Amino acid sequence: MADNQVRNQLSFTEERLSWALFEIRQFLNSVTLESLCSDGVEKASVEPLLDDIRHLFVYFDEGSDASRTILKSGIFREAAAKKTMYWIFHKCVEAFFQPRLDGWYEDSRAAYSGKSSIRFRSVPPEQVRILLIKIEGPIQEIREELEYYESGYSAR
């Protein structure tokens, strides 16, 4: 029974992570630094945003790949699945809501208003804003699904 619940959580997480990964890949393959700066946005404010988006891409790719590997294996390894979900929570979800270079941040009060909780430190290119708002929903769903892993599943 617990095996099935963990498998369902991992499958849910992998689906949303893969979708967000696809969106980031499409974005990164379609923009250039110059095209993002054409709106009058300074290059110095765009570069950190792109760096953090690239970090998200790498983390999401690793998490999605690890999840798929566990889900497709012949024998479901519950311990590996839990460890992977712990990693996804602490790397993917936290990197989204607390990016390393602080180009954006989470306004936790916005969750109560039903609006996007992402706030930018300076005015971003419109394409960046659209991307982050688009993937925020699935990442928030992952966060809610995996909140158990926030403080460390092994301690419970």
MIKOL-853241 format. One record per residue (C-alpha): residue in three letters; chain; x, y, z; residue number from 1. Coordinates in steps of 0.5 Angstrom, whole numbers, plus 2048, in hexadecimal, padded with zeros to 3 digits. Example, Ala and Ser with C-alpha at 12.3 -4.5 7.8 and 13.67 -1.06 7.14 Angstrom:
resn chain east north up resi
ALA A 819 7F7 810 1
SER A 81B 7FE 80E 2
//
This chain:
resn chain east north up resi
MET A 800 800 800 1
ALA A 805 805 802 2
ASP A 809 803 7FC 3
ASN A 804 805 7F7 4
GLN A 803 80C 7FB 5
VAL A 80A 80D 7FA 6
ARG A 80A 80B 7F3 7
ASN A 804 80F 7F1 8
GLN A 808 815 7F5 9
LEU A 80E 814 7F0 10
SER A 80A 813 7EA 11
PHE A 806 81A 7EC 12
THR A 80C 81D 7ED 13
GLU A 810 81B 7E7 14
GLU A 80A 81D 7E2 15
ARG A 80A 824 7E5 16
LEU A 812 824 7E5 17
SER A 812 822 7DE 18
TRP A 80D 827 7DB 19
ALA A 811 82D 7DF 20
LEU A 817 82A 7DC 21
PHE A 814 82A 7D5 22
GLU A 812 831 7D6 23
ILE A 819 833 7D8 24
ARG A 81C 830 7D2 25
GLN A 817 833 7CD 26
PHE A 819 83A 7D0 27
LEU A 820 839 7D0 28
ASN A 821 836 7C9 29
SER A 81D 83C 7C7 30
VAL A 820 842 7CA 31
THR A 826 846 7CA 32
LEU A 829 84B 7CF 33
GLU A 829 850 7CA 34
SER A 821 84F 7C8 35
LEU A 820 84F 7D0 36
CYS A 824 856 7D0 37
SER A 820 859 7CA 38
ASP A 81A 85B 7CF 39
GLY A 81F 860 7D2 40
VAL A 821 85B 7D8 41
GLU A 828 85C 7DA 42
LYS A 82C 856 7D8 43
ALA A 82F 856 7DF 44
SER A 828 855 7E2 45
VAL A 826 84F 7DD 46
GLU A 82D 84B 7DD 47
PRO A 82B 849 7E5 48
LEU A 824 847 7E3 49
LEU A 827 843 7DD 50
ASP A 82C 83F 7E2 51
ASP A 826 83E 7E7 52
ILE A 822 83B 7E1 53
ARG A 828 837 7DF 54
HIS A 829 834 7E6 55
LEU A 821 832 7E6 56
PHE A 822 82F 7DF 57
VAL A 828 82A 7E2 58
TYR A 824 829 7E9 59
PHE A 81D 827 7E5 60
ASP A 821 823 7E0 61
GLU A 825 81F 7E5 62
GLY A 81E 81E 7EA 63
SER A 81A 81C 7E4 64
ASP A 81F 817 7E1 65
ALA A 820 814 7E8 66
SER A 819 813 7E9 67
ARG A 818 810 7E2 68
THR A 81D 80B 7E4 69
ILE A 81A 809 7EA 70
LEU A 813 808 7E7 71
LYS A 815 804 7E1 72
SER A 819 7FF 7E5 73
GLY A 817 7F8 7E6 74
ILE A 816 7F9 7EE 75
PHE A 814 7FF 7F1 76
ARG A 819 801 7F6 77
GLU A 815 805 7FB 78
ALA A 81C 808 7FF 79
ALA A 81F 80A 7F8 80
ALA A 818 80E 7F6 81
LYS A 818 811 7FD 82
LYS A 81F 813 7FD 83
THR A 81E 816 7F6 84
MET A 817 81A 7F8 85
TYR A 81B 81D 7FE 86
TRP A 821 81F 7F9 87
ILE A 81B 822 7F4 88
PHE A 818 826 7FA 89
HIS A 81F 829 7FC 90
LYS A 822 82A 7F5 91
CYS A 81D 82B 7F0 92
VAL A 817 82E 7F5 93
GLU A 81C 833 7F9 94
ALA A 820 835 7F3 95
PHE A 819 837 7F0 96
PHE A 817 83B 7F6 97
GLN A 81E 83D 7F8 98
PRO A 822 83E 7F2 99
ARG A 82A 83F 7F3 100
LEU A 82B 845 7F0 101
ASP A 824 849 7F3 102
GLY A 821 84B 7ED 103
TRP A 81B 84A 7EF 104
TYR A 818 847 7F6 105
GLU A 811 845 7F9 106
ASP A 80C 849 7FC 107
SER A 809 844 801 108
ARG A 803 849 802 109
ALA A 801 848 7FB 110
ALA A 7FF 841 7FC 111
TYR A 7F9 843 7FF 112
SER A 7F7 848 7FA 113
GLY A 7F7 843 7F4 114
LYS A 7FC 847 7F0 115
SER A 803 845 7EE 116
SER A 808 845 7F4 117
ILE A 80E 847 7F0 118
ARG A 811 84E 7F1 119
PHE A 817 850 7ED 120
ARG A 81C 855 7F0 121
SER A 81C 859 7E9 122
VAL A 818 859 7E3 123
PRO A 819 853 7DF 124
PRO A 818 851 7D8 125
GLU A 811 850 7D7 126
GLN A 813 849 7D4 127
VAL A 816 847 7DB 128
ARG A 810 849 7DF 129
ILE A 80C 845 7DB 130
LEU A 810 83F 7DB 131
LEU A 811 83F 7E3 132
ILE A 809 841 7E4 133
LYS A 808 83B 7DF 134
ILE A 80C 836 7E3 135
GLU A 80A 838 7EA 136
GLY A 804 834 7EA 137
PRO A 807 82E 7E9 138
ILE A 80D 82F 7EE 139
GLN A 808 831 7F3 140
GLU A 804 82B 7F2 141
ILE A 80A 827 7F3 142
ARG A 80C 82B 7F9 143
GLU A 805 829 7FC 144
GLU A 806 822 7FA 145
LEU A 80D 821 7FD 146
GLU A 80C 825 803 147
TYR A 80D 81F 807 148
TYR A 814 81F 805 149
GLU A 816 826 807 150
SER A 819 825 80E 151
GLY A 81B 81E 80C 152
TYR A 817 818 80B 153
SER A 81C 813 80F 154
ALA A 81B 817 815 155
ARG A 814 815 815 156
//
